[in-house]
Amino acid sequence: MRTVAVTKIGSLRDPDESTRGRIGLVDFPEPELGPEDVRIRIAYSAICGSDPHLAEGFFGTDVPIGLGHELSGVIEALGERAHRNGLRIGDRVSGNFLRFCGTCRPCQEGRQQFCEHIQDYNRPGMAETITWHESQVYRLPDEISLLHGCLLEPTSVAVRIADKTRIRVGDRVAICGGGPIGQLALQVLRMYGATSLTMIEPIAERREMALRHGAQFVIDPVGEDQYARADEITDGRGYDVVIDASGSPRAVRGLLDIAAKGATVVYGAMYPESFEMPLNLSDYLYLKELTLTGVFVSPYAFPRALQVLPHLELDELTAAVFDLEDAAEAFAVHVSGRHPKVVLRCNDLDERESAA
């Protein structure tokens, strides 16, 4: 089974080719189909901002490391007991790359994100097929294309971020980082009734994209005084909700200063393991009573993300599509930042045939 994988550990942005990480196609064995399993022929798999971190060795250095967890496709085989959700061969689907076991203590306590067996079905999705447990699989709405359907997983992250904000209708909201998660969170928070909705992003094209999709204001943190501009937008009160979707240590440092008293600040990205952010407890936790929280994965969010998906504007996030054979080029384009999202076409599946 052809699978996109890290074949050499190293930063994909390293200018030195001899030490740069490498992406290639590797033949992986196809897992056996268990009685409750679903085999999906993958149509599209999108590159996540976390994928280059795997090339850097964030989760281990034994290569090859299979990549991909944002995907859509068509069911081609079902285990003998994989019918409890009404799934059928030919269904157009997407899903959760993690299977929550439901039996460990964290799952029983309603904290599935800390499932002790969370990696059991975490299999690479930039491949020709993938085999998942039926609990991971969601049938796509008829109005959602396979191309847009591969964004179900990042949409679930945006929903999870919204959950963690505890937003109220009318709250002032700022989002730092205009990549895919920031753009999706912007659209989701707009649905919640966010006001003074602001995107903080240094790339002009991404600021413009945010304005097209519901931002009321944008801030260029490089060319403008971020604090003064936020003060102007919020009449000196600060934002009730501040979200970081950038993952940038440089970007997150000033976000606590634009938060209102009593605000919630959500760190919704992956950060370097060695990064430690100074925190003045007197200023931010005592005097301002800020609530600081983060997002790891998205339990309980997928059914609602599926409901939200048809209401999102996704064309700009799925405009850059490469074939599976061109995975190395696709990753080079991804790390260049030329597109907010890059998608791999893993199989050329006919939408009409798959929906029949």
Stockholm file with secondary structure:
# STOCKHOLM 1.0

chainA/1-356         MRTVAVTKIGSLRDPDESTRGRIGLVDFPEPELGPEDVRIRIAYSAICGSDPHLAEGFFGTDVPIGLGHELSGVIEALGERAHRNGLRIGDRVSGNFLRFCGTCRPCQEGRQQFCEHIQDYNRPGMAETITWHESQVYRLPDEISLLHGCLLEPTSVAVRIADKTRIRVGDRVAICGGGPIGQLALQVLRMYGATSLTMIEPIAERREMALRHGAQFVIDPVGEDQYARADEITDGRGYDVVIDASGSPRAVRGLLDIAAKGATVVYGAMYPESFEMPLNLSDYLYLKELTLTGVFVSPYAFPRALQVLPHLELDELTAAVFDLEDAAEAFAVHVSGRHPKVVLRCNDLDERESAA
#=GR chainA/1-356 SS CEEEEEEECSCTTCSCTTTSCEEEEEECCCCCCCTTEEEEEEEEEECCTTHHHHHTTTTCCCSCEECCCEEEEEEEEECTTTTTTCCCTTCEEEECSSCCCSCSHHHHTTCGGGCTTTTTTCCCCSBSEEEEEGGGEEECCTTSCHHHHTTHHHHHHHHHHHHHHTCCTTCEEEEECCSHHHHHHHHHHHHTTCEEEEEECSCHHHHHHHHHTTCSEEECTTTSCHHHHHHHHTTTSCEEEEEECSCCHHHHTTGGGGEEEEEEEEECSCCCTTCCCCCCHIIIIIISCCEEEECCCCTTCHHHHHHHGGGSCCGGGGCEEEEGGGHHHHHHHHHHTSSSCEEEECSCCCHHHHHC
#=GC SS_cons         CEEEEEEECSCTTCSCTTTSCEEEEEECCCCCCCTTEEEEEEEEEECCTTHHHHHTTTTCCCSCEECCCEEEEEEEEECTTTTTTCCCTTCEEEECSSCCCSCSHHHHTTCGGGCTTTTTTCCCCSBSEEEEEGGGEEECCTTSCHHHHTTHHHHHHHHHHHHHHTCCTTCEEEEECCSHHHHHHHHHHHHTTCEEEEEECSCHHHHHHHHHTTCSEEECTTTSCHHHHHHHHTTTSCEEEEEECSCCHHHHTTGGGGEEEEEEEEECSCCCTTCCCCCCHIIIIIISCCEEEECCCCTTCHHHHHHHGGGSCCGGGGCEEEEGGGHHHHHHHHHHTSSSCEEEECSCCCHHHHHC
//
